């Protein structure tokens, strides 16, 4: 279960995991900041109808087209979480030039988020999807079938979004930013109703998500605390794999 290596930048120096033994001391220097990139979680304005939101280049998908695709999927009556991923991928890659949203990327230490977001091969963040109408509040409380997964991700991923395709909850360094909702959803009728400010709200959130700076570590203690958090995530994942995982999963450890 090897994850992508940590990358620690200090001035013009770049270290790949494992970092030098004196990395902590060097991070405590008052003359510079040590930037800890953990995106692999290994240790590692208002627009008018005539100008659709998120139309950056010829093949772009507008938010209105995205909602239309969700409605079409739901109309079939047998849509699942995976059914909507192609539409979300198109939306994400239309939101900002150069963005690549890879569905089902390689597994990392804290689990397997549904999308990794990159630009010019540089990881920017992750997105975890749930089916339309899934109660995100329950997940956020660590309850239900996705509760343990949320706990791992909130502890390990520095920049990620949890979404049911209509609501987008963005987390940075374990803290939730104000969530935004694109549309309401009537579970009984399977109907989506676009909210008045939904398009702009989602557009702005995604742009902020894509441009979120990497985490910075101001001191050796900060670095040690973050590494300790990663160690706990890996420990818990290994324990869970031996308790519930398949023989193949256990062999990969």
VENFEN-V411896 format. One record per backbone hydrogen bond with DSSP energy under -1.0 kcal/mol. NH is the residue of the N-H (numbers start at 1). CO is the residue of the C=O. E is the energy in kcal/mol with one decimal. If there is no record, write none. Layout:
BEGIN
nh;co;e
NH;CO;E
NH;CO;E
END
This chain:
BEGIN
nh;co;e
7;37;-1.3
8;15;-1.9
9;35;-2.4
10;13;-2.3
13;10;-2.5
15;8;-2.5
17;6;-1.8
23;20;-2.0
26;22;-2.5
27;23;-1.8
34;217;-1.5
35;9;-3.0
36;215;-1.3
37;7;-2.5
41;38;-2.2
51;48;-2.1
60;57;-2.3
66;62;-2.1
67;63;-2.5
68;64;-2.0
69;65;-2.1
70;66;-2.1
71;67;-2.5
72;68;-2.1
73;69;-2.3
74;70;-2.6
75;71;-1.9
77;74;-1.3
85;82;-1.0
88;84;-2.0
89;85;-2.9
90;86;-2.1
91;87;-2.2
92;88;-2.9
93;89;-2.3
99;96;-1.7
100;118;-2.9
102;116;-2.4
104;114;-2.9
108;111;-2.8
111;108;-1.7
115;127;-2.1
116;102;-1.5
117;125;-3.0
118;100;-2.5
119;122;-1.8
122;119;-1.7
124;117;-3.6
125;117;-1.3
126;159;-1.7
127;115;-2.0
128;161;-3.1
130;163;-2.3
134;131;-2.3
136;134;-1.0
139;135;-1.3
140;136;-2.6
141;137;-1.5
142;139;-2.0
143;138;-2.3
147;144;-1.3
150;146;-2.1
151;147;-2.0
152;148;-1.9
153;149;-2.4
154;150;-3.0
155;151;-1.3
156;152;-1.5
157;153;-3.0
160;171;-2.1
161;126;-1.9
162;169;-2.9
163;128;-2.4
164;167;-1.2
168;180;-3.0
169;162;-2.9
171;160;-3.1
172;175;-3.1
173;158;-2.0
175;172;-2.0
177;170;-3.3
180;168;-2.0
182;166;-3.6
184;193;-2.6
186;191;-2.8
190;186;-1.8
191;186;-1.3
193;184;-2.2
195;182;-2.2
198;195;-1.2
201;197;-2.6
202;198;-2.4
203;199;-2.3
204;200;-2.5
205;201;-2.1
206;202;-2.6
207;203;-1.9
208;204;-2.1
209;205;-2.6
210;206;-2.6
211;207;-1.2
217;34;-3.4
223;219;-1.9
224;220;-2.4
225;221;-2.7
226;222;-2.2
227;223;-2.3
228;224;-2.3
229;225;-1.9
230;226;-1.9
231;227;-2.2
232;228;-2.0
233;229;-1.8
234;230;-2.4
235;231;-2.5
236;232;-2.6
237;233;-2.3
238;234;-2.3
239;235;-2.3
240;236;-2.3
241;237;-2.1
242;238;-2.1
243;239;-1.5
244;240;-3.0
245;241;-1.8
250;246;-2.2
251;247;-2.1
252;248;-1.6
END
